[in-house]
Amino acid sequence: MSDEDLHKVYNPMTETAFYILLSLQAERHGYGIMQDVEELTNNRLSFGAGTLYGSLSKLKKDGLIDIVKEEGKRKIYQITPTGKQFLRLEKQRIEELYKNAERIDS
């Protein structure tokens, strides 16, 4: 997928993709990602297996994450440099939203 196509798909980024990429700044397997995201969001977000593994498959296909090792049936994932780039872009977008939202109470 071209950079332009990736920008169309991941800008803005879904909350699911954002939290998976955020979680994968450290190597994790699927269940570890689920636990980390639940902890990060105070249990507000809880992925079902279908959502998680469908998202992991798409993020891997798009080059935002990669499998770094396999332990038996477990695949261990980590964010790629491209994934970090898109995560930073999303962070900047969210910061802009937050900054502009401060105008609501003004």
BAFI-3210 file (N, C-alpha, C; in Angstrom, 3 decimals, decimal comma, padded with zeros to 6 digits):
// residues 106
n [1|2|3|4|5|6|7|8|9|10|11|12|13|14|15|16|17|18|19|20|21|22|23|24|25|26|27|28|29|30|31|32|33|34|35|36|37|38|39|40|41|42|43|44|45|46|47|48|49|50|51|52|53|54|55|56|57|58|59|60|61|62|63|64|65|66|67|68|69|70|71|72|73|74|75|76|77|78|79|80|81|82|83|84|85|86|87|88|89|90|91|92|93|94|95|96|97|98|99|100|101|102|103|104|105|106]
n.u [000,851|000,550|002,127|000,367|-002,110|-002,053|-002,188|-004,780|-006,242|-005,428|-005,694|-008,101|-007,103|-008,483|-009,779|-009,247|-007,033|-005,204|-004,793|-003,806|-001,396|-000,139|000,127|001,865|004,402|006,015|007,083|004,502|002,077|-001,148|-003,084|-001,746|-001,800|-004,547|-004,911|-003,217|-004,397|-006,897|-006,056|-004,810|-007,046|-008,687|-010,501|-012,429|-012,204|-012,409|-011,275|-012,710|-011,755|-012,033|-012,113|-009,603|-007,696|-008,394|-007,767|-005,014|-004,104|-004,694|-003,149|-000,615|-000,487|-000,523|001,916|002,389|002,778|004,701|005,450|007,575|008,588|007,830|006,256|005,609|002,248|001,773|002,046|004,312|004,111|005,227|005,448|006,260|008,742|007,227|004,695|005,163|005,541|002,952|001,528|002,611|001,727|-001,021|-001,132|-000,393|-002,609|-004,651|-003,766|-004,111|-006,899|-007,617|-006,483|-007,973|-010,497|-010,515|-011,527|-014,228|-015,305|-014,694]
n.v [-001,173|002,219|005,211|007,370|006,067|004,766|006,997|007,835|005,744|005,645|008,182|010,097|007,945|004,866|004,259|001,717|000,862|002,845|002,283|-000,336|000,043|001,784|000,096|-001,764|-000,699|-002,004|-005,387|-007,715|-010,359|-011,365|-011,650|-010,238|-007,692|-007,165|-007,090|-004,941|-002,770|-002,682|-001,954|000,548|002,050|002,015|-000,125|000,721|000,175|-002,933|-005,483|-007,907|-011,206|-011,489|-008,813|-007,896|-009,694|-009,426|-006,719|-006,761|-008,329|-006,648|-004,360|-005,501|-006,316|-003,817|-002,866|-001,601|-002,922|-005,765|-009,276|-010,372|-012,590|-016,067|-018,064|-021,125|-021,458|-018,832|-015,568|-012,938|-009,530|-006,306|-002,756|-001,143|001,037|002,580|002,315|003,678|006,234|006,829|006,658|008,825|010,921|010,695|011,303|014,013|015,003|014,503|016,096|018,611|018,619|018,567|020,982|022,828|022,202|023,326|025,830|025,654|026,220|028,853]
n.w [000,000|-000,807|000,565|000,442|000,292|002,778|004,463|003,901|004,991|007,685|008,765|009,960|012,681|013,801|017,088|018,004|016,388|017,191|019,978|019,842|018,417|020,223|022,425|021,346|021,432|023,014|022,855|022,397|022,807|021,513|023,677|025,635|024,542|024,660|027,476|028,165|026,805|028,041|030,611|030,067|029,332|031,512|031,540|029,745|027,061|025,563|023,758|021,641|020,549|017,756|016,803|017,704|016,460|013,779|013,411|014,007|011,887|009,684|010,326|010,232|007,543|006,360|007,129|009,574|011,917|013,025|013,133|015,550|016,798|017,316|019,660|020,134|019,514|019,870|018,618|018,614|018,599|017,348|017,036|013,949|012,352|010,517|011,641|014,053|013,060|012,051|014,439|015,853|014,178|014,590|017,292|017,201|015,810|017,663|019,776|018,617|018,332|021,056|021,972|020,465|021,409|023,879|023,508|023,768|026,330|026,504]
ca.u [000,000|001,355|002,036|-000,865|-003,211|-001,984|-002,689|-006,235|-006,800|-005,080|-005,806|-007,821|-006,923|-009,513|-009,316|-008,699|-005,682|-004,370|-004,403|-002,953|-000,061|000,415|000,497|002,962|005,719|006,741|006,675|003,382|001,199|-002,520|-003,719|-001,036|-002,328|-005,883|-004,751|-002,607|-005,388|-007,881|-005,415|-004,627|-008,333|-009,497|-011,528|-013,405|-012,075|-012,115|-011,385|-012,975|-010,701|-012,224|-011,695|-008,159|-006,904|-008,666|-006,982|-003,592|-003,860|-004,689|-001,978|000,574|-000,539|-000,217|003,298|002,482|003,300|005,306|005,657|009,013|008,932|006,714|006,487|004,541|001,167|001,718|002,826|004,701|004,060|005,804|005,230|007,352|008,993|006,071|003,650|005,509|005,293|001,511|001,108|002,982|000,801|-002,316|-000,943|-000,444|-003,994|-005,417|-003,346|-004,776|-008,307|-007,694|-006,202|-009,124|-011,660|-010,453|-012,292|-015,637|-015,687|-014,235]
ca.v [000,000|003,437|006,137|008,148|005,185|004,579|008,223|007,840|004,731|005,845|009,564|009,806|006,549|004,354|004,095|000,363|000,878|003,696|001,593|-001,485|000,576|002,295|-001,073|-002,513|-000,080|-003,118|-006,656|-008,358|-011,278|-010,873|-011,514|-009,158|-006,437|-006,998|-006,690|-003,615|-001,779|-002,565|-001,185|001,926|002,734|001,735|-001,085|001,320|-000,592|-004,350|-006,080|-009,319|-011,845|-011,188|-007,431|-007,789|-010,405|-008,780|-005,482|-007,127|-008,784|-005,476|-003,528|-006,205|-006,231|-002,436|-002,567|-000,800|-003,822|-006,975|-010,393|-010,390|-013,977|-016,968|-018,978|-022,101|-020,881|-017,393|-014,642|-011,751|-008,395|-005,030|-001,669|-000,880|002,475|003,188|002,383|004,772|007,487|007,061|006,896|010,218|011,784|010,657|012,053|015,429|015,307|014,522|017,292|019,744|018,551|018,943|022,419|023,546|021,939|024,243|027,007|025,405|026,908|030,243]
ca.w [000,000|-000,907|001,695|000,281|000,671|004,223|005,085|003,756|005,880|009,092|009,194|011,358|013,052|014,710|018,468|018,093|015,819|018,042|021,201|019,510|018,122|021,474|023,221|020,716|021,580|023,627|022,242|023,096|022,088|021,451|024,984|026,309|023,989|025,252|028,871|028,213|026,373|029,126|031,680|029,608|029,204|032,708|031,111|028,827|025,817|025,729|022,427|021,445|019,765|016,340|016,574|017,893|015,457|012,494|013,387|013,922|010,521|008,809|010,660|009,719|006,075|005,995|007,506|010,788|012,951|012,476|014,059|015,839|017,118|017,574|020,779|019,954|018,708|020,128|017,798|019,368|017,684|017,745|016,089|013,004|012,209|009,849|012,654|014,978|012,333|012,031|015,821|016,148|013,437|015,277|018,538|016,841|015,461|018,912|020,513|017,973|018,743|022,467|022,048|019,923|022,255|025,020|023,152|024,065|027,557|026,494]
c.u [000,900|001,186|000,740|-002,080|-003,236|-002,525|-004,213|-006,886|-006,597|-005,116|-007,236|-007,772|-008,079|-008,909|-008,691|-007,262|-004,736|-003,882|-003,568|-001,531|000,614|000,912|001,741|004,269|006,634|006,242|005,565|002,687|-000,225|-003,171|-003,058|-001,506|-003,691|-005,781|-004,208|-003,615|-006,462|-007,317|-005,267|-005,930|-009,245|-010,719|-012,626|-013,397|-011,689|-012,347|-011,794|-011,880|-010,821|-011,757|-010,180|-007,396|-007,181|-007,845|-005,491|-003,236|-003,766|-003,466|-000,689|000,635|-000,133|001,178|003,456|002,946|003,937|005,355|007,159|009,497|007,666|007,129|005,350|003,492|001,086|002,615|003,081|004,845|004,810|005,545|006,463|007,647|007,838|004,912|003,898|005,236|003,800|000,954|001,437|002,056|-000,567|-002,249|-001,031|-001,872|-004,842|-005,052|-004,005|-006,257|-008,479|-007,493|-007,405|-010,380|-011,675|-011,248|-013,781|-016,099|-015,285|-015,366]
c.v [001,241|004,287|006,939|007,318|004,953|005,805|008,289|006,885|005,100|007,303|010,041|008,293|006,109|004,215|002,713|000,333|001,690|002,926|000,344|-001,000|001,096|001,147|-001,770|-001,741|-001,033|-004,386|-007,288|-009,369|-010,754|-010,655|-010,397|-007,791|-006,151|-006,476|-005,270|-002,530|-001,600|-001,722|000,286|002,716|002,516|000,885|-000,481|000,581|-002,018|-004,999|-007,529|-009,894|-011,505|-009,794|-007,318|-008,445|-009,900|-007,507|-005,777|-007,550|-007,603|-004,596|-004,173|-006,100|-004,831|-001,992|-001,719|-001,611|-005,012|-008,040|-010,468|-011,758|-014,782|-017,927|-019,997|-021,510|-019,361|-016,624|-013,406|-010,617|-007,198|-004,008|-001,504|000,631|003,205|003,331|003,503|006,128|007,815|007,299|008,333|011,199|011,834|011,411|013,555|015,860|015,426|015,753|018,546|019,782|019,042|020,448|023,226|023,339|022,844|025,524|026,874|026,214|028,365|031,205]
c.w [000,000|000,349|001,643|000,699|002,181|004,953|005,005|004,757|007,354|009,551|008,967|011,608|013,943|016,101|018,660|017,576|016,698|019,271|020,937|019,231|019,381|022,343|022,667|020,639|022,345|022,940|023,077|022,185|022,213|022,801|025,785|025,835|024,614|026,683|028,981|027,845|027,444|030,265|031,297|029,613|030,408|032,374|030,231|027,490|026,151|024,370|022,509|020,557|018,282|015,977|016,652|016,748|014,043|012,343|013,265|012,498|009,559|009,064|010,152|008,200|005,605|006,440|008,757|011,993|012,249|013,559|014,285|016,292|017,330|018,667|020,767|019,037|018,867|019,175|018,645|018,357|018,253|016,639|015,195|012,983|011,508|010,829|013,642|014,334|012,352|013,437|016,232|015,428|014,115|016,597|018,260|016,511|016,723|019,745|019,935|018,358|020,177|022,634|021,573|020,748|023,478|024,750|023,511|025,277|027,579|026,234]
res [m|s|d|e|d|l|h|k|v|y|n|p|m|t|e|t|a|f|y|i|l|l|s|l|q|a|e|r|h|g|y|g|i|m|q|d|v|e|e|l|t|n|n|r|l|s|f|g|a|g|t|l|y|g|s|l|s|k|l|k|k|d|g|l|i|d|i|v|k|e|e|g|k|r|k|i|y|q|i|t|p|t|g|k|q|f|l|r|l|e|k|q|r|i|e|e|l|y|k|n|a|e|r|i|d|s]
***
